Amino acid sequence: MKAVIATGQGGPDVLMLTDLPMPEPAASQVRVKVIASSLNPIDTKVRKAKLPMTPATFPAVLQTDLSGVVDAIGPGVTKFKIGDEIYGFSGGFRGPHGDVPGALSEYALADVALIARKPANLDFRQSAALPLVTVTAWMALFEKVTLKPTSKVLITGGAGGVGYMAVQLASLAGADVIAVTRSPESTALALAAGANACVDLGQLTPEDVVERHTSGKGFDVIFDTVGGEALDAAFKMVKPCGDVVTIVGAATHMLAPLYLKGANLHMVLVLAPIMFGIDRDKQGEILEKITRLAENGRLKARLDPQRFGLDDVADAHRKFEADEAKGKIIIDIAPQG
């Protein structure tokens, strides 16, 4: 079968198209004829840097998000049958018992706990755009904290991959959503996704934002998808005993502003089930909930219009790293049925 491997760590040039043996599913696995895979920031990071989730050895097959059709079933699998249209997580990272190959191949293995039935009203490209970003947002907003219709929620990076989905989910929960954006285009996207207002932290101080949007009380929940100075600002904008959730915590921060409010800091690592083999069933359960929301027309993905195939993966990574993507970049691996 055709597959793209990272021959080593480095720039996009390490991504090479090659032939690999057809994988065979083990217990609790299915083999998927991959139709599409989407590119996430972590996929480029593990290509470049030695992180805890980076495959231990190269060459390696990267990218975790996939959609496709079940092609073969491992021993004992009853949740799916051959011909089922699914989406979810494959691998592309280091696992508890060795590296787990990712989705950049014509056929990929997937743990049945990490996939779900594809939304019937979405095509394979749209479905492939959802797993990592939407499950991340779901875990942050519904697993780490409790949202109420009275909740005032601030989301940094409100037009980014995770932030865009988070704005939709928090709005669906009835929260008063304020998105942090940096341009008229990103502001329009966040407002269309359900934000009630947008703020630019390059133009307003944290104190200005708190005064303008919470009457000086602070936000009940802040979901940070950016890190760095945005996370530092979040500590200043959360209310006493409120909650800050971040997905970008690999840095040094002064926690005093948070501590002096008795507020809470939560971390979300959506790859934990792949990396550590824990809470695997929860991943599939969240995907099933996302499927229902999508089928009810309440969630939508934003896709970059440029088309990439397996022989264009390096170009897709270059476009992403040049910050030129206008939505999720999708790799088309096989024609849609």
C-alpha positions, 0 to 999 in steps of 0.5 A: 500500500502507498503511505507517507513516512517521515524518514527522520525529524526535520523539515517537510522534506523528510516526508516521503511517499513509499510502499508499506506492507498491508497492516493486519488488525489485532484484537480490539482493532479494525483496518480502515481504508482511509479516505481523508486525514486532517493536519493538526499543529501537533503533527508538524511538531512531532515531525520537528521536535523530540516531544513526549508524544514523538514516535521513538523511532523513524521512519514513522507514519504521522497524522492521527485524524482520519475518516474512512471505511472499515475494511477488516476486523480484528479478533473479538471486535463487535462494535463495527462491521466491514463497510462501516463509515467511521472517523476518529483517531489512528496514531502517529505518536508514541504509545505505551507499548511502542509507536502507533502508526498514523493515518497517512496511508491507504490503509490504517489500523484503529483502536475501536475505542478511538473511533466512531460512526461518521456523521451521515450528513458530512462527507469524509473530508468534513468528518476528518477535520473534526476528531482532534480539535472537537474532542479537545474542545469537548474535554476542555468545556464539558469534562474539566469544567461545568458550563451553565447558561449563566456562564461567561466564557472567554476563548482565546484563539476563537477562530483557530482549529480548536477555538473555532469548535470551542466557540460552537460548543460553548454557544450550544451549551448556552454560555455567554461566549467572548472570543479573542481574535486578532483580525477582522476575518477571524472576528467574523468567523468567531461571531458566525460560530456563535460568539457574542462578542470578540476582543483583541488583547493587542488592543485592550488590556485584560482589565479592560476586557474584564470591565467591559464584558463582566462588569469587573467580576471576571470570567467564569471559565477561560479556555486558552488555546494559544498559550504564552502571553494569552495564558498569562492574561487568562490568569488576570481575567478569570474570576475568583474561584473560576476556571482556566483550561489550557491546551498549551501548558509547556512553558513557564508561567507566574501562577500568583494571579491565579493563586491569589484568586483561589482559581483553578488551572486545568490541562487537556492532553487529548492524546493521553489515550494514545500515549498512555492507554488510559480513558480510551473508551471515553474518546469514542464516547465523545466522538459519538456525541459529536456525531449526533451534534453534527447530524443535527446541524449544530457543528460544522468544520471549516476546511482550507479550499486547497486540495492535497493528496498523499504525494503533496503532504510535504506541501501541506505541511509547508502551507500550514507552517507558513500560517497560510491555511484558511481552515483545516488542511485535508489530505485526500487519500482515496476518492470518496465513495 
